[in-house]
Amino acid sequence: MKPFITTMSRFILLLFLISCTQPLWAQRIQRSTVYSPQIKDSFLLQVRLPKGYKPGIAYHHIYVPDGSLKMGNYILGKDSSWRADVPENCIIISIAHTGNWHGQRQRDFLPSDAGGYSDKNFGHARHFYLFLKNTLMPSVRRQYGASKSTAFIGHSFSGLFCLYTLFQEDKLFDRHFAISPSVWANNRELLKIEKLHAVKSKQLSGEVSLLAGGLEVFNKVLSSTREFYDTTLARKYLGYKVTFGTINNANHYSIIKPGVDRALASFKN
């Protein structure tokens, strides 16, 4: 019995030492798999807690799609040389596709509500919105409590989805950070959705920060984002605040870091 106890003690000690040598980000990120009945698919959920996290205290809840891609990896801080400065009053809720994320992003982030093209694997932003509203966000609130505020940071297709949420019946987010949003996608479907909304309502609650790279000319991001900004600003929607900025030398990918940094800086006390 004694050799077994000694071996077990050594094993427990080894596990303890391994846990101590893990990077801080690994100790502060909780991972789980969440199934969406709306989409009939599963997602990897990674929740980054602040260093001094205390249950019962309200934090800003920041939702970040593309959790396994460049933006998600930067915000989660998995690499010491590629790590965002996340304020300690924020909880990051990162959602990652598993499998063919190229196709899944087109399925989940591109809208078709105004009659645009859709098929089984394309144009179902509505389903992803309902997944957030009815499945994921209630679960996050149960686990981590009520939030100070909610925000969404998206880039490219997920930046498009970020803006799409503005025109849904329930406002899931207080602040919307759309970095190089693909407003042009699916034959400019978002602009058609906005036009239909303007006919029905003079209200558009939400705070929106738009950012595009000065080099994003041929991919249509700069022009379509500017058009969204000009159009919604001219509507004079009640409850709507919007800003638009550009970074002159940035392209569709180099804009991610400064875009995320600007968004996170707005949460600092």
Helices and strands as residue ranges (DSSP letters): H 2-21, H 24-28, E 29-36, E 41-48, E 59-64, H 70-76, E 90-96, H 101-109, H 125-131, I 132-136, H 137-144, E 147-155, H 157-164, G 165-167, E 175-179, H 185-200, E 203-213, H 221-235, E 238-247, H 256-265
